[in-house]
Amino acid sequence: MSVTRFKLVFFVPKEKTRRVLEQLFGKFPDELGKIGNYAQCAFVTRGTGQFMPLESANPAIGKIGQLEYVDEDRVEMIVNDKGEHEELKRAITELKNIHPYEEVAYDVYKLENF
């Protein structure tokens, strides 16, 4: 069976990073962060995120109309997908369900094998 690999990148408040990773790796041990004989692989970089909640927002952090700065982690991990992007879709759905933000900032990159 052919596996398509993606890199999932998302941003999370630094205080919640460990919990989010534990939940994702616990639910998807073979699909997320598995590289060869290694499991739960991720790269985490600290930075500062900024956003301004608009009128219709329900922010977990910050106030409507005020620019907010948050110490966040950028998390990168491999997604091993066996078919029609089902594993990737399930992982993103789970990320959205467990993430503390109303809107989750994430990117997906398709990886090539060489």
N, CA, C and O of each residue as an XYZ file, in Angstrom:
456
protein
N       0.838     -1.170      0.000
C       0.000      0.000      0.000
C       0.890      1.243      0.000
O       1.851      1.335      0.764
N       0.561      2.170     -0.847
C       1.321      3.407     -0.958
C       0.858      4.408      0.102
O      -0.337      4.557      0.357
N       1.812      5.078      0.700
C       1.513      6.077      1.717
C       1.941      7.443      1.191
O       3.064      7.611      0.717
N       1.045      8.404      1.280
C       1.361      9.782      0.940
C       1.682     10.494      2.241
O       0.950     10.381      3.225
N       2.784     11.226      2.233
C       3.186     11.928      3.453
C       2.928     13.420      3.310
O       3.179     14.023      2.266
N       2.420     13.990      4.386
C       2.178     15.422      4.478
C       2.887     15.952      5.714
O       3.208     15.198      6.632
N       3.124     17.248      5.726
C       3.575     17.908      6.948
C       2.436     18.811      7.394
O       1.965     19.666      6.643
N       2.005     18.602      8.631
C       0.985     19.437      9.248
C       1.693     20.411     10.176
O       2.475     20.008     11.037
N       1.411     21.698      9.993
C       2.001     22.754     10.813
C       0.851     23.526     11.445
O      -0.081     23.936     10.753
N       0.916     23.724     12.761
C      -0.116     24.516     13.426
C       0.500     25.325     14.558
O       1.634     25.087     14.972
N      -0.266     26.277     15.040
C       0.181     27.187     16.083
C      -0.735     27.047     17.287
O      -1.956     26.979     17.145
N      -0.137     27.004     18.476
C      -0.910     26.761     19.695
C      -0.268     27.544     20.844
O       0.955     27.669     20.890
N      -1.083     28.079     21.785
C      -0.489     28.747     22.945
C       0.464     27.801     23.663
O       0.155     26.624     23.845
N       1.620     28.312     24.069
C       2.676     27.453     24.607
C       2.210     26.608     25.784
O       2.713     25.501     25.974
N       1.271     27.094     26.574
C       0.794     26.343     27.731
C      -0.037     25.121     27.338
O      -0.234     24.218     28.151
N      -0.514     25.090     26.119
C      -1.399     24.000     25.666
C      -0.705     23.014     24.728
O      -1.297     22.002     24.353
N       0.529     23.291     24.347
C       1.211     22.466     23.350
C       1.290     21.006     23.760
O       0.919     20.127     22.982
N       1.762     20.737     24.956
C       1.942     19.352     25.408
C       0.623     18.586     25.384
O       0.575     17.446     24.922
N      -0.450     19.209     25.881
C      -1.756     18.548     25.908
C      -2.255     18.229     24.492
O      -2.752     17.133     24.234
N      -2.116     19.199     23.581
C      -2.558     18.985     22.196
C      -1.758     17.850     21.559
O      -2.336     16.979     20.910
N      -0.439     17.848     21.735
C       0.384     16.777     21.164
C       0.021     15.417     21.752
O      -0.106     14.440     21.014
N      -0.147     15.344     23.051
C      -0.498     14.065     23.684
C      -1.806     13.519     23.140
O      -1.922     12.320     22.883
N      -2.789     14.386     22.962
C      -4.079     13.935     22.446
C      -3.977     13.492     20.988
O      -4.547     12.468     20.611
N      -3.263     14.247     20.176
C      -3.129     13.872     18.761
C      -2.353     12.562     18.614
O      -2.791     11.658     17.903
N      -1.201     12.456     19.286
C      -0.400     11.233     19.182
C      -1.135     10.044     19.789
O      -1.005      8.923     19.298
N      -1.899     10.271     20.845
C      -2.658      9.184     21.458
C      -3.748      8.644     20.553
O      -4.004      7.440     20.535
N      -4.388      9.518     19.807
C      -5.490      9.105     18.923
C      -4.988      8.562     17.586
O      -5.619      7.684     16.998
N      -3.855      9.080     17.102
C      -3.340      8.700     15.784
C      -1.875      8.264     15.877
O      -1.016      8.909     15.277
N      -1.567      7.200     16.602
C      -0.165      6.813     16.817
C       0.570      6.372     15.552
O       1.789      6.521     15.469
N      -0.139      5.839     14.579
C       0.506      5.385     13.346
C       0.454      6.421     12.227
O       1.216      6.331     11.264
N      -0.427      7.390     12.346
C      -0.613      8.372     11.286
C       0.157      9.670     11.526
O       0.619     10.303     10.577
N       0.297     10.068     12.798
C       0.921     11.357     13.103
C       2.272     11.167     13.771
O       2.402     10.411     14.734
N       3.273     11.861     13.251
C       4.572     11.904     13.888
C       5.362     10.617     13.849
O       6.298     10.450     14.631
N       5.017      9.704     12.965
C       5.762      8.447     12.874
C       6.700      8.526     11.673
O       6.265      8.686     10.533
N       7.999      8.411     11.958
C       9.028      8.442     10.917
C       9.884      7.200     11.097
O      10.676      7.119     12.036
N       9.727      6.235     10.203
C      10.487      4.988     10.308
C      10.218      4.300     11.629
O       9.070      3.997     11.955
N      11.275      4.051     12.394
C      11.167      3.365     13.678
C      10.992      4.325     14.855
O      11.251      3.954     16.000
N      10.557      5.550     14.581
C      10.388      6.560     15.630
C       8.948      7.053     15.656
O       8.329      7.258     14.612
N       8.427      7.238     16.860
C       7.048      7.699     17.034
C       7.031      9.051     17.739
O       8.018      9.457     18.351
N       5.910      9.733     17.647
C       5.663     11.013     18.308
C       6.721     12.060     17.956
O       7.123     12.856     18.804
N       7.166     12.052     16.700
C       8.146     13.034     16.236
C       7.431     14.355     15.930
O       6.398     14.373     15.261
N       7.988     15.437     16.418
C       7.468     16.770     16.129
C       8.602     17.768     16.313
O       9.556     17.521     17.051
N       8.483     18.879     15.641
C       9.425     19.980     15.834
C       8.614     21.150     16.361
O       7.603     21.525     15.767
N       9.049     21.729     17.470
C       8.317     22.797     18.133
C       9.216     24.019     18.237
O      10.329     23.937     18.756
N       8.733     25.147     17.745
C       9.473     26.402     17.775
C       8.633     27.459     18.481
O       7.440     27.586     18.206
N       9.234     28.206     19.374
C       8.524     29.252     20.118
C       8.539     30.554     19.343
O       9.527     30.891     18.691
N       7.421     31.295     19.420
C       7.322     32.603     18.780
C       6.157     33.377     19.358
O       5.539     32.961     20.338
N       5.868     34.505     18.741
C       4.759     35.346     19.189
C       3.733     35.459     18.072
O       4.048     35.888     16.962
N       2.498     35.067     18.383
C       1.401     35.223     17.434
C       0.629     36.490     17.753
O       0.630     36.957     18.892
N      -0.027     37.042     16.752
C      -0.868     38.214     16.982
C      -2.173     38.054     16.234
O      -2.220     37.425     15.177
N      -3.234     38.624     16.785
C      -4.540     38.597     16.148
C      -5.436     39.644     16.810
O      -5.188     40.072     17.938
N      -6.480     40.046     16.087
C      -7.477     40.958     16.630
C      -8.856     40.338     16.418
O      -9.300     40.212     15.277
N      -9.534     39.952     17.477
C     -10.877     39.392     17.337
C     -11.847     40.440     16.779
O     -11.897     41.574     17.257
N     -12.608     40.043     15.769
C     -13.610     40.937     15.177
C     -14.939     40.790     15.917
O     -15.070     39.938     16.795
N     -15.911     41.606     15.570
C     -17.198     41.658     16.267
C     -17.872     40.294     16.439
O     -18.442     40.021     17.495
N     -17.817     39.449     15.431
C     -18.531     38.169     15.496
C     -17.704     37.054     16.135
O     -18.158     35.911     16.204
N     -16.507     37.372     16.597
C     -15.625     36.357     17.191
C     -16.053     36.026     18.619
O     -16.723     36.807     19.295
N     -15.636     34.831     19.049
C     -15.802     34.389     20.428
C     -14.418     33.955     20.913
O     -14.152     32.760     21.036
N     -13.538     34.920     21.189
C     -12.131     34.584     21.450
C     -11.903     33.875     22.779
O     -12.495     34.230     23.799
N     -11.030     32.862     22.748
C     -10.596     32.193     23.969
C      -9.607     33.073     24.716
O      -9.498     32.999     25.940
N      -8.892     33.898     23.980
C      -7.910     34.831     24.532
C      -8.155     36.178     23.871
O      -8.418     36.232     22.669
N      -8.078     37.244     24.611
C      -8.198     38.577     24.034
C      -9.615     39.114     24.071
O     -10.544     38.454     24.535
N      -9.755     40.358     23.557
C     -11.039     41.051     23.558
C     -11.350     41.561     22.160
O     -10.447     41.873     21.384
N     -12.625     41.639     21.853
C     -13.092     42.141     20.562
C     -12.458     43.509     20.290
O     -12.475     44.402     21.137
N     -11.899     43.643     19.080
C     -11.361     44.920     18.637
C     -10.002     45.293     19.201
O      -9.493     46.372     18.900
N      -9.395     44.423     20.019
C      -8.080     44.733     20.579
C      -7.043     43.754     20.056
O      -7.248     42.540     20.076
N      -5.929     44.296     19.588
C      -4.838     43.467     19.099
C      -4.242     42.692     20.273
O      -3.930     43.269     21.314
N      -4.090     41.397     20.097
C      -3.595     40.501     21.149
C      -2.296     39.858     20.695
O      -2.149     39.497     19.527
N      -1.356     39.718     21.616
C      -0.091     39.032     21.362
C      -0.015     37.840     22.306
O      -0.285     37.971     23.500
N       0.356     36.668     21.767
C       0.369     35.443     22.561
C       1.669     34.675     22.296
O       2.088     34.525     21.149
N       2.298     34.195     23.370
C       3.436     33.289     23.220
C       2.894     31.958     22.715
O       2.134     31.285     23.410
N       3.289     31.586     21.507
C       2.769     30.379     20.872
C       3.908     29.474     20.429
O       5.055     29.899     20.291
N       3.558     28.226     20.212
C       4.470     27.269     19.605
C       4.007     26.972     18.195
O       2.814     26.816     17.934
N       4.964     26.896     17.295
C       4.723     26.392     15.939
C       5.084     24.912     16.013
O       6.217     24.563     16.344
N       4.134     24.054     15.709
C       4.332     22.609     15.783
C       4.300     22.052     14.365
O       3.387     22.339     13.591
N       5.321     21.245     14.035
C       5.391     20.591     12.733
C       5.444     19.085     12.956
O       6.196     18.602     13.803
N       4.637     18.342     12.187
C       4.666     16.887     12.288
C       4.273     16.244     10.965
O       3.570     16.836     10.146
N       4.745     15.023     10.782
C       4.435     14.236      9.599
C       3.062     13.594      9.753
O       2.694     13.145     10.838
N       2.309     13.555      8.656
C       1.053     12.803      8.596
C       1.232     11.742      7.523
O       1.497     12.061      6.363
N       1.088     10.477      7.911
C       1.152      9.359      6.969
C      -0.268      9.012      6.551
O      -1.070      8.551      7.364
N      -0.572      9.237      5.278
C      -1.929      9.075      4.772
C      -1.968      7.905      3.794
O      -1.160      7.838      2.867
N      -2.900      6.991      4.000
C      -2.958      5.762      3.203
C      -3.936      5.805      2.036
O      -4.016      4.842      1.274
N      -4.676      6.890      1.878
C      -5.697      6.856      0.829
C      -6.074      8.211      0.308
O      -5.235      8.977     -0.163
N      -7.348      8.492      0.400
C      -7.927      9.715     -0.150
C      -7.862     10.860      0.859
O      -8.842     11.580      1.051
N      -6.725     11.022      1.493
C      -6.495     12.073      2.487
C      -7.367     11.896      3.723
O      -7.586     12.856      4.461
N      -7.868     10.690      3.962
C      -8.752     10.450      5.103
C      -8.026     10.642      6.429
O      -8.569     11.262      7.343
N      -6.815     10.123      6.548
C      -6.061     10.279      7.789
C      -5.756     11.754      8.052
O      -5.850     12.226      9.185
N      -5.395     12.464      7.002
C      -5.117     13.891      7.123
C      -6.369     14.642      7.565
O      -6.301     15.476      8.468
N      -7.496     14.360      6.947
C      -8.749     15.033      7.297
C      -9.143     14.742      8.738
O      -9.572     15.643      9.457
N      -9.002     13.489      9.165
C      -9.357     13.134     10.544
C      -8.437     13.835     11.543
O      -8.888     14.278     12.599
N      -7.157     13.935     11.211
C      -6.209     14.608     12.094
C      -6.544     16.097     12.228
O      -6.488     16.647     13.328
N      -6.885     16.738     11.132
C      -7.233     18.159     11.177
C      -8.536     18.372     11.943
O      -8.650     19.318     12.722
N      -9.507     17.506     11.727
C     -10.761     17.601     12.473
C     -10.504     17.476     13.972
O     -11.051     18.243     14.763
N      -9.671     16.507     14.363
C      -9.342     16.326     15.774
C      -8.596     17.547     16.312
O      -8.879     18.001     17.421
N      -7.651     18.081     15.544
C      -6.927     19.278     15.963
C      -7.908     20.412     16.242
O      -7.793     21.096     17.258
N      -8.857     20.611     15.359
C      -9.847     21.678     15.551
C     -10.701     21.423     16.788
O     -11.079     22.369     17.480
N     -11.008     20.165     17.077
C     -11.840     19.829     18.240
C     -11.129     20.051     19.568
O     -11.767     20.436     20.548
N      -9.822     19.815     19.619
C      -9.098     19.891     20.893
C      -8.327     21.191     21.085
O      -7.864     21.481     22.188
N      -8.187     21.966     20.032
C      -7.411     23.210     20.090
C      -8.177     24.258     20.897
O      -9.401     24.341     20.797
N      -7.472     25.053     21.692
C      -8.175     26.041     22.516
C      -8.732     27.247     21.750
O      -9.609     27.942     22.262
N      -8.241     27.507     20.539
C      -8.705     28.674     19.786
C      -9.984     28.372     19.017
O     -10.232     27.234     18.621
N     -10.786     29.403     18.813
C     -11.996     29.309     17.997
C     -11.635     29.006     16.535
O     -12.296     28.200     15.880
N     -10.593     29.655     16.039
C     -10.083     29.420     14.683
C      -8.655     28.912     14.798
O      -7.814     29.561     15.421
N      -8.377     27.776     14.214
C      -7.046     27.175     14.297
C      -6.246     27.562     13.056
O      -6.692     27.337     11.931
N      -5.070     28.142     13.259
C      -4.179     28.461     12.148
C      -3.325     27.230     11.871
O      -2.584     26.778     12.744
N      -3.426     26.685     10.658
C      -2.633     25.513     10.291
C      -2.318     25.538      8.799
O      -3.012     26.176      8.008
N      -1.246     24.823      8.434
C      -0.838     24.658      7.043
C      -0.621     23.179      6.801
O      -0.294     22.426      7.719
N      -0.806     22.768      5.545
C      -0.545     21.385      5.132
C       0.332     21.425      3.893
O       0.038     22.126      2.925
N       1.427     20.652      3.942
C       2.347     20.562      2.805
C       2.435     19.104      2.386
O       2.599     18.217      3.224
N       2.327     18.862      1.094
C       2.533     17.506      0.583
C       4.032     17.291      0.433
O       4.742     18.136     -0.114
N       4.500     16.156      0.923
C       5.929     15.834      0.854
C       6.199     14.839     -0.269
O       5.375     13.968     -0.548
N       7.327     14.972     -0.894
C       7.743     14.069     -1.961
C       8.802     13.115     -1.436
O       9.605     13.490     -0.582
N       8.812     11.900     -1.930
C       9.845     10.926     -1.582
C      10.951     10.948     -2.630
O      10.671     10.893     -3.827
N      12.181     11.027     -2.197
C      13.325     11.019     -3.127
C      14.242      9.897     -2.769
O      15.268      9.706     -3.422
